Amino acid sequence: MAPTGILLVDKPGGFTSHDVVARSRKLLQTRKVGHAGTLDPMATGLLVLGVGSSTRLLTFLVGADKEYVATIRLGQSTVTDDREGDRIAAAAEAQVRAIPAERIREGVAKLTGDILQRPSSVSAIKVDGKRSYDRVRSGEDVELPSRPVTVSEFVVTDIREATTDDGLAALDLEVRVVCSSGTYIRALARDLGDDLGVGGHLTALRRTRVGPFRVSDAVQLDAENYAGALHPAADVAADLFPTAQLDADQTLALEQGKRVKLPTTPDAPIVAALAPDGRLIGLVRVKKSETKVVVNFPVVQS
């Protein structure tokens, strides 16, 4: 059998999400590997991979809420809004050191809730078919339009004075952020710094959760028995959706794309339909006890 399932990987710093996918293809000996949302090379933490037919589940994970821990440095702005970019401005030491903790928390409060956020120009968003970061690297001045995101939690857990390698004053904030998919944490750092009048950028970022899945349950890249860390699609679907247990006849019918009756299953836009052996057969919509297939999960032979 070809490998299939969902793999939770603790991405190391310096790797792109594509690097992790490419390495996983070699380790799992299959080409069919995808991910449910990128992490910048600088970032570490939870990257959710789909393998084999389970890549079909990734669509339902991309929009899940995320949790991060991060370090925001106040006092300097960079072209990329993180430590990877060239510095474009720096505030005077007296100005940086004079920022009261209460003023920082007020700035954070402004960036909490339903907000309009302007993504970093050095992002993977496409502008007329070309990635924004490619346009910036070719010398274009790109400013992306703001879009709605939700920051449900933005908490400062520590504030400490810092000094850059070349002697500039800074304040480092340790923060925890829970947000909707599509939120840029480095844009939060930039906007907080702008609100405080000293500039800001991200120096560290770690994703700790995607939907119900936590980095504490993730496997290290290149770990022994990497394939053994695959989570069955049925288990993952049961974490995401209500489930319906099928009998053998219903299983066969659903595999053939037919509608089946589930009289004891409440109406729901997505229900995980499980075979008698526990396999995930498909995700279905249930209305008035009748199913309509949203996506099936075939058993693929190697």
C-alpha positions as CSV (number, residue, x, y, z in Angstrom):
1,M,0.0,0.0,0.0
2,A,1.2,3.5,-0.8
3,P,1.6,5.6,2.4
4,T,-1.4,7.8,3.3
5,G,-2.3,10.0,6.2
6,I,-1.6,13.4,7.8
7,L,1.8,14.1,9.1
8,L,2.5,16.8,11.8
9,V,6.1,18.0,11.3
10,D,8.0,20.4,13.5
11,K,9.7,22.5,10.8
12,P,13.2,23.6,11.6
13,G,14.4,27.1,10.9
14,G,16.1,27.7,7.6
15,F,13.9,25.3,5.7
16,T,11.1,26.5,3.3
17,S,7.8,24.6,3.5
18,H,8.7,23.2,0.0
19,D,12.0,21.9,1.4
20,V,10.0,19.9,4.0
21,V,7.7,18.6,1.4
22,A,10.6,17.6,-0.9
23,R,12.4,15.9,2.0
24,S,9.2,14.1,3.0
25,R,8.7,12.7,-0.5
26,K,12.1,11.1,-0.3
27,L,11.6,9.7,3.2
28,L,8.1,8.4,2.4
29,Q,9.0,7.3,-1.1
30,T,6.0,8.9,-2.7
31,R,5.4,12.0,-4.8
32,K,2.0,12.7,-3.4
33,V,2.8,15.1,-0.5
34,G,1.3,18.5,0.1
35,H,1.0,21.0,3.0
36,A,-1.8,23.0,4.6
37,G,-0.3,26.4,4.7
38,T,3.3,27.7,4.5
39,L,5.7,28.8,7.1
40,D,8.5,31.3,6.3
41,P,12.0,29.9,6.2
42,M,12.8,31.9,9.4
43,A,9.9,30.3,11.3
44,T,9.8,27.0,13.1
45,G,6.9,24.9,14.3
46,L,3.9,23.0,13.1
47,L,3.6,22.2,9.4
48,V,0.7,20.0,8.5
49,L,1.4,17.6,5.6
50,G,-1.0,15.4,3.7
51,V,0.3,12.2,2.1
52,G,-1.3,10.1,-0.6
53,S,-5.1,10.3,-0.8
54,S,-5.1,12.2,2.5
55,T,-3.9,15.3,0.6
56,R,-7.7,15.7,0.0
57,L,-8.1,16.6,3.6
58,L,-5.7,19.6,3.4
59,T,-8.4,21.8,1.8
60,F,-10.3,21.6,5.1
61,L,-7.2,22.4,7.2
62,V,-5.9,25.4,5.3
63,G,-8.6,27.7,6.8
64,A,-8.1,26.5,10.4
65,D,-7.2,29.0,13.0
66,K,-3.5,29.2,14.0
67,E,-1.5,29.9,17.2
68,Y,2.0,31.3,17.3
69,V,4.6,32.5,19.8
70,A,6.9,35.2,18.5
71,T,9.4,37.8,19.4
72,I,8.7,41.4,18.2
73,R,11.6,43.9,18.2
74,L,10.6,47.5,18.6
75,G,12.9,50.2,17.5
76,Q,13.7,49.3,13.9
77,S,11.8,48.6,10.7
78,T,13.0,46.3,7.9
79,V,12.0,45.9,4.3
80,T,10.6,42.4,5.0
81,D,9.0,43.2,8.4
82,D,11.3,40.5,9.9
83,R,15.0,40.0,10.7
84,E,15.7,38.6,7.3
85,G,15.3,42.0,5.6
86,D,17.5,45.1,5.4
87,R,16.9,47.8,8.0
88,I,15.1,50.8,6.6
89,A,14.7,52.9,9.8
90,A,15.8,53.0,13.4
91,A,14.4,55.1,16.3
92,A,16.5,57.1,18.8
93,E,17.4,55.2,22.0
94,A,15.6,57.8,24.2
95,Q,12.4,57.3,22.2
96,V,12.6,53.5,22.4
97,R,13.4,53.4,26.1
98,A,10.6,55.8,27.0
99,I,7.8,53.6,25.7
100,P,5.7,52.5,28.8
101,A,4.4,49.0,29.0
102,E,0.8,50.3,29.1
103,R,1.3,52.1,25.8
104,I,2.5,48.8,24.3
105,R,-0.6,47.0,25.5
106,E,-2.8,49.7,24.1
107,G,-1.2,49.2,20.8
108,V,-1.7,45.5,21.0
109,A,-5.4,45.9,21.8
110,K,-5.8,48.0,18.6
111,L,-4.6,45.0,16.7
112,T,-6.9,42.5,18.4
113,G,-10.3,41.4,17.1
114,D,-11.6,41.8,13.5
115,I,-9.1,44.1,11.8
116,L,-7.9,45.1,8.4
117,Q,-4.3,44.1,7.8
118,R,-2.0,45.0,5.0
119,P,0.2,42.0,4.2
120,S,3.9,42.4,4.0
121,S,5.0,43.3,0.5
122,V,7.5,40.4,0.7
123,S,4.9,37.7,0.8
124,A,3.7,34.9,-1.5
125,I,0.5,36.8,-2.5
126,K,0.2,37.0,-6.3
127,V,-0.1,40.4,-8.0
128,D,-1.2,40.0,-11.7
129,G,0.1,36.4,-11.6
130,K,3.5,37.1,-10.1
131,R,4.4,36.6,-6.4
132,S,4.7,39.9,-4.5
133,Y,8.1,39.0,-3.1
134,D,9.4,38.4,-6.7
135,R,8.2,41.9,-7.7
136,V,9.9,43.4,-4.7
137,R,13.2,41.6,-5.4
138,S,13.1,42.9,-9.0
139,G,13.0,46.4,-7.7
140,E,9.2,47.2,-7.8
141,D,7.6,49.2,-5.0
142,V,4.7,47.0,-4.0
143,E,2.0,47.8,-1.4
144,L,-0.7,45.1,-1.1
145,P,-4.3,46.1,-0.3
146,S,-5.5,45.5,3.3
147,R,-7.8,42.6,3.9
148,P,-9.9,41.4,6.9
149,V,-8.4,39.0,9.4
150,T,-9.3,38.0,12.9
151,V,-6.8,38.2,15.8
152,S,-8.7,36.5,18.6
153,E,-5.8,36.7,21.1
154,F,-2.7,38.9,21.1
155,V,-1.0,38.7,24.4
156,V,2.4,40.2,25.6
157,T,4.0,37.7,27.9
158,D,7.3,39.5,28.4
159,I,9.0,42.9,27.7
160,R,12.7,43.4,28.0
161,E,15.3,45.9,26.9
162,A,17.6,44.8,24.1
163,T,20.5,46.0,22.0
164,T,21.2,45.1,18.4
165,D,24.5,43.7,17.3
166,D,25.5,47.2,16.1
167,G,24.5,48.9,19.3
168,L,21.0,50.3,18.6
169,A,18.4,50.3,21.4
170,A,15.4,48.0,21.2
171,L,12.6,46.5,23.1
172,D,11.9,42.8,22.7
173,L,8.3,41.6,23.2
174,E,7.5,38.0,23.7
175,V,3.9,37.5,22.4
176,R,1.3,34.8,21.8
177,V,-1.1,35.2,19.0
178,V,-4.2,33.2,18.0
179,C,-5.5,34.3,14.6
180,S,-7.4,33.4,11.5
181,S,-5.8,31.8,8.5
182,G,-4.1,34.4,6.3
183,T,-2.9,36.6,9.2
184,Y,0.7,37.8,9.0
185,I,2.4,37.9,12.3
186,R,5.2,40.1,10.9
187,A,2.6,42.6,9.8
188,L,1.4,42.7,13.4
189,A,5.0,43.5,14.4
190,R,5.3,46.2,11.8
191,D,1.9,47.8,12.6
192,L,2.6,47.8,16.4
193,G,5.9,49.5,15.8
194,D,4.3,52.0,13.5
195,D,1.6,52.8,16.1
196,L,4.2,53.4,18.7
197,G,6.3,55.6,16.4
198,V,9.5,53.5,16.6
199,G,9.1,50.8,14.0
200,G,9.0,47.1,14.6
201,H,9.8,43.8,13.0
202,L,9.7,40.1,13.9
203,T,12.9,38.3,15.1
204,A,11.4,34.9,15.9
205,L,8.3,33.0,15.1
206,R,7.0,29.5,16.0
207,R,3.7,28.0,15.1
208,T,2.3,26.0,18.0
209,R,-1.1,25.0,16.7
210,V,-3.2,24.5,13.6
211,G,-6.8,23.9,14.3
212,P,-6.9,21.1,16.9
213,F,-3.3,19.9,16.2
214,R,-0.4,21.0,18.3
215,V,3.3,21.1,17.7
216,S,3.9,19.0,20.8
217,D,2.5,16.1,18.8
218,A,4.7,16.8,15.8
219,V,7.6,14.7,14.6
220,Q,11.1,16.1,13.8
221,L,12.1,16.1,10.2
222,D,14.4,13.1,9.5
223,A,13.2,11.4,12.7
224,E,13.5,7.6,12.8
225,N,10.3,5.9,11.7
226,Y,9.1,9.1,10.0
227,A,6.4,7.1,8.2
228,G,5.2,5.7,11.5
229,A,4.2,9.2,12.6
230,L,1.4,9.4,9.9
231,H,-2.0,9.9,11.4
232,P,-4.8,8.0,9.7
233,A,-7.1,10.2,7.7
234,A,-10.1,8.8,9.7
235,D,-8.6,10.0,13.0
236,V,-7.9,13.5,11.6
237,A,-11.3,13.8,10.1
238,A,-12.9,12.7,13.4
239,D,-11.0,15.6,15.1
240,L,-12.4,18.0,12.6
241,F,-16.0,16.9,11.9
242,P,-18.8,14.8,13.3
243,T,-18.7,11.2,12.2
244,A,-21.1,8.6,10.8
245,Q,-20.5,4.8,11.0
246,L,-21.4,3.0,7.7
247,D,-22.3,-0.6,7.2
248,A,-20.8,-2.7,4.4
249,D,-23.6,-1.8,1.9
250,Q,-23.5,1.9,2.6
251,T,-19.7,1.8,2.3
252,L,-19.8,0.3,-1.2
253,A,-22.5,2.7,-2.3
254,L,-20.6,5.7,-1.0
255,E,-17.4,4.5,-2.7
256,Q,-19.4,4.5,-5.9
257,G,-20.5,8.1,-5.4
258,K,-24.1,7.2,-4.6
259,R,-26.3,8.8,-2.0
260,V,-27.1,6.8,1.2
261,K,-29.5,7.3,4.0
262,L,-28.2,8.0,7.5
263,P,-31.3,8.3,9.6
264,T,-29.5,8.7,12.9
265,T,-27.0,11.4,11.7
266,P,-28.0,15.0,12.3
267,D,-27.8,17.4,9.3
268,A,-24.3,18.9,8.9
269,P,-22.4,20.5,6.0
270,I,-19.5,18.1,6.6
271,V,-19.6,14.6,8.1
272,A,-16.8,12.0,8.1
273,A,-18.2,8.8,6.8
274,L,-16.3,5.7,8.2
275,A,-16.3,2.1,7.0
276,P,-16.9,-0.8,9.4
277,D,-13.1,-1.3,9.5
278,G,-12.6,2.4,10.6
279,R,-11.4,3.6,7.2
280,L,-12.4,7.1,6.1
281,I,-14.6,6.6,3.0
282,G,-15.5,10.2,2.4
283,L,-16.7,13.6,3.6
284,V,-20.4,14.0,3.0
285,R,-23.0,16.6,3.4
286,V,-26.0,15.3,5.3
287,K,-29.4,16.9,4.8
288,K,-32.7,15.3,5.9
289,S,-30.8,12.1,6.6
290,E,-29.5,11.8,3.0
291,T,-25.8,12.2,2.0
292,K,-24.2,14.0,-0.8
293,V,-20.5,13.3,-1.4
294,V,-18.2,16.2,-0.9
295,V,-15.0,14.3,-1.4
296,N,-14.1,10.6,-1.4
297,F,-10.9,9.0,-0.1
298,P,-10.0,6.0,-2.3
299,V,-7.6,3.3,-1.2
300,V,-4.6,3.7,-3.6
301,Q,-2.3,0.8,-4.3
302,S,1.4,1.3,-4.6
